[in-house]
Amino acid sequence: MNRLFRKYHRWLAIAFALPLLNTIVTGIGFSIAKSLHQRQLAGFLIHLHTLETFGLEEVFPIINGIGLLGLLVTGLYMTSLFRQRRVLS
């Protein structure tokens, strides 16, 4: 079972790497641009952050959320925190 979760975790990591990387980089860039009072750059970055430029502002958070939830579930399962321990007699 652990091998199956590793397979799913690897697949999810590959599939959601670009959307999550976009969210991270544009979020950090937006904060920096805003603190440097670069309004045009900050506006552009927030449009990229939400993918509003491509008309995906309503779907993109759901995509990120599903990807992170899947990675969290498969990652936690692989840590063996939820496995039943064998009782030694």
Secondary structure as the mmCIF struct_conf table of DSSP 4:
data_model
#
loop_
_struct_conf.conf_type_id
_struct_conf.id
_struct_conf.beg_label_comp_id
_struct_conf.beg_label_asym_id
_struct_conf.beg_label_seq_id
_struct_conf.end_label_comp_id
_struct_conf.end_label_asym_id
_struct_conf.end_label_seq_id
HELX_RH_AL_P HELX_RH_AL_P1 ASN A 2 SER A 35
TURN_TY1_P TURN_TY1_P1 LEU A 36 HIS A 37
HELX_RH_AL_P HELX_RH_AL_P2 ARG A 39 HIS A 49
TURN_TY1_P TURN_TY1_P2 THR A 50 LEU A 51
HELX_RH_3T_P HELX_RH_3T_P1 GLU A 52 PHE A 54
TURN_TY1_P TURN_TY1_P3 GLY A 55 GLY A 55
TURN_TY1_P TURN_TY1_P4 GLU A 57 VAL A 59
HELX_RH_AL_P HELX_RH_AL_P3 PHE A 60 MET A 78
TURN_TY1_P TURN_TY1_P5 THR A 79 PHE A 82
BEND BEND1 ARG A 83 ARG A 83
HELX_LH_PP_P HELX_LH_PP_P1 GLN A 84 LEU A 88
#
